[in-house]
Amino acid sequence: MYKLISNKIFKTVSAVLLGAALGAGSLPAGVPSVQAADTSLSARNQLLLDCGPGPAAPGYVRLLPSTLYKASPGYGFLNPKLVTGADRGTPDALRGDFCVPKSPLRADLPNGEYQVTVLSGDSAEASTTVVTAEASITADFTAAAGQFDQKTLTVPVTDRRLDLEFGGTAPRINAIEISRVHKFDFGPGAVEPGYTPVRQTTAYSASTGYGFSDVTKVTYGADRGAPDALRGDYLGASGASFLLDLPNGDYEVSLISGDQTEANLVDIKAEGIYRARALAAAAGEFSTANFNVAVIDGQLSIEVLGAVPRLNSLVVKKRPNRVKGDKPTAYLAGDSTVQTYNSRFYPQAGWGQKIGDYFTDGVIFANRAIGGRSSRSFVNDGRLDTILNEIRPGDYLFVQFGHNDASSNPERYAAPYTTYKEYLKMYLDGAKQRGATPVLVTPVGRRSWDANGLFKNDFPDHYAAMKQVAEEQNVQLLDLNARSIAFYNTVGIEETKALFLWLEPGVYPNFPNGVQDNTHFKEEGAVQIARLVTEGIRDLQLGIAAFIK
């Protein structure tokens, strides 16, 4: 699972976005504001530039056409007199304005390999732009009016300066994202050019921002000398994680595991989630693993597991920030009361499969809820990670957990006022960091009543804990528990059987023996709960309320 928020140490050096390190711009919503321990060149892992005269997008540094390159802050145009710009105001802060540069742009950076992602376009006119990095690496951008082109260049920096030149018949630069590529060579042998060496004694420190969590568990390593510097040596660590401080965001991870003289079999974990299992390689062969991972706490954790787990190399690249979509997407994270069921389960249904019926096509609902999951197991399964690798600025994340968090199953249980709150905060942080709006949804009520014949809350502690999180984190709370219980009381105890999965034997082929279920819904119940959620969206005045039918 992700490292719990209460247990993590926030690593200030490389977890700080460059906007803070440069003394300009602002952090994205939900990212803790920290004082940079080091604002020098070596602290720069990421630089986000919003080009144009308009306001900067959250998390980006404002790069005006008039910004002259100076040693401090270490970026700008070499001749701003040759740069103009415009602010169209739409479709958003990042794409609504742009620079028209006829002067090179320079950014001071530590030597190394970088990914330079350029966003180019104009909401009012067609554009044609050419970007050349370090006088040798070129990309062409073409976009019709109202369209935007985005490409990434991989650029080596050898003189502590990145220079970008611009051309084209109608050049437009909306944004530039510069992200350092982290490359590590593990083992006692020769080091591959461009890679950082990692030895058995390389312990994590905040000053370097990388290393093993416990070097006493890095128990072996070898240098075979072949077939090359990268694969010729390796390290093995059982129970120790390799840690790397990173700005929060989404990353592409690639690693190599193997041995020139012995067979290899490993499992790979990142952020506590299995990313690859049983990667096998015969002697002289090497396994590779490539996967995406969402970082929400300022640090990536990698584990290589197995009887003799070998790690030869690791490469970590920042995935480009996503821009706002044409339509907002509402992601649903939840349990079986929310999930979408196929025809084999008819007439069982979750409210997540019915809520779209209350809205126009101006909003897209992506129901990722799955039965049997709690706030904890949804994270440990990698399902939150998948959402965070897709969600865009302007999207929504609705989070309903509580039923299974109260379970006695240790893989699901989350103590209400400790781990449950910490897991919920992961969802909130992840959504906010990516420019999306999180909404906490209290667990829907069950068909359960008290001695007075009134429906009751079966999850009082998790209910109270979720309300506390909403208040502490200043996020919207949709109280579905209270809304559903109030609705059940208007229907009546016996009559609510029509809402829940109460089926007579022989009526439905999927349930030939019938069923009496006071937790899950028939279609009729799912429709009514979806109605209550829709009313909650309207009452909270969320942006997608504009699309309610």
CORMOUR-V465517 format. One record per backbone hydrogen bond with DSSP energy under -0.5 kcal/mol. NH is the residue of the N-H (numbers start at 0). CO is the residue of the C=O. Records with the same first field share a line. If there is no record, write none. Layout:
BEGIN
NH: CO + CO
END
This chain:
BEGIN
6: 3
7: 3
9: 7
10: 8
11: 9
14: 10
15: 11
19: 16
20: 16
21: 17
22: 19
23: 18
25: 59
30: 27
31: 29
33: 31
35: 33
42: 39
43: 40
44: 42
46: 177
48: 46 + 175
49: 60
50: 48 + 173
51: 62
58: 25
59: 56
60: 47
62: 49 + 60
63: 61
66: 63
67: 65
68: 76
73: 69
75: 105
76: 66
77: 103
81: 78
82: 79
83: 99
85: 97
87: 85 + 95
88: 95
95: 91
97: 85
98: 172
99: 83
100: 98
101: 81
104: 163
105: 75
106: 161
107: 73
108: 159
109: 40
111: 156
113: 154
114: 178
115: 113 + 152
116: 114 + 176
117: 115 + 150
118: 174
119: 148
121: 146
126: 142
127: 169
128: 140
129: 166
130: 138
131: 164
132: 136
133: 162
135: 132
136: 132
137: 135
138: 130
140: 128
142: 126
145: 121
146: 143
148: 119
150: 117
152: 115
154: 113 + 152
156: 111
157: 155
161: 106
162: 160
163: 104
164: 131
166: 129
169: 127
170: 167
172: 98
173: 118
174: 118
175: 48
176: 116
177: 46 + 175
178: 114 + 176
179: 44
180: 112
181: 179 + 315
182: 180
183: 313
184: 195
185: 183 + 311
186: 197
194: 191
195: 182
197: 184
201: 198
202: 200
203: 211
204: 209
208: 204
209: 204
210: 242
211: 201
212: 240
216: 213
217: 214
218: 216 + 235
219: 235
221: 233
223: 221 + 231
224: 231
231: 227
233: 221
234: 310
235: 219
237: 216
238: 236
241: 301
242: 210 + 240
243: 299
244: 208
245: 297
248: 294
250: 292
251: 316
252: 250 + 290
253: 314
254: 288
255: 312
256: 286
258: 284
263: 280
265: 278
266: 304
267: 275
268: 302
269: 272
270: 300
272: 269
274: 267
275: 267
278: 265
279: 277
280: 263
283: 258
284: 281
286: 256
288: 254
290: 252
292: 250
294: 248 + 292
295: 293
299: 243
301: 241
302: 268
304: 266 + 302
308: 305
310: 234
311: 255
312: 255
313: 183
314: 253
315: 181
316: 251
318: 249
324: 392
327: 361
329: 363
330: 328 + 395
331: 365
332: 330 + 397
333: 331
337: 334
338: 334
344: 341
345: 342
347: 344
348: 520
349: 338
350: 336
351: 337
352: 349
353: 350
354: 350
356: 353
357: 354
358: 355
359: 546
362: 359
363: 327
365: 329 + 363
366: 364
367: 331 + 365
369: 333
372: 369
377: 373
378: 374
379: 375
380: 376
381: 378
382: 377
383: 377
385: 381
386: 382
387: 383
388: 384
389: 386
390: 386
393: 434
394: 391
395: 328
396: 436
397: 330
398: 438
399: 332 + 397
400: 398
405: 401
406: 403
411: 408
412: 408
413: 404
417: 414
419: 414
421: 417
422: 418
423: 419
424: 420
425: 421 + 422
426: 422
427: 423
428: 424
429: 425
430: 426
431: 427
432: 428
433: 429 + 430
434: 431
435: 430
436: 394
437: 435
438: 396
439: 475
440: 398
441: 439 + 477
446: 517
447: 445
449: 453
452: 449
455: 447
457: 455
462: 458
463: 459
464: 460
465: 461
466: 462
467: 463
468: 464
469: 465
470: 466
471: 467
472: 468
473: 469
474: 469
475: 437
477: 439
478: 476
479: 477
482: 478
483: 479
484: 480
485: 481
486: 482
487: 483
488: 484
489: 485 + 486
490: 486 + 487
491: 487
495: 491
496: 493
497: 494
498: 495
499: 495
500: 516 + 519
501: 496 + 499
502: 500 + 514
505: 511
506: 503
507: 503
510: 507
511: 508
513: 510
514: 502
516: 500
520: 348
521: 498
522: 346
524: 498
525: 521
526: 522
527: 523
528: 524
529: 525
530: 526
531: 527
532: 528
533: 529
534: 530
535: 531
536: 532
537: 533
538: 534
539: 535
540: 536 + 537
541: 536
544: 541
545: 542
546: 543
547: 544
548: 357
END
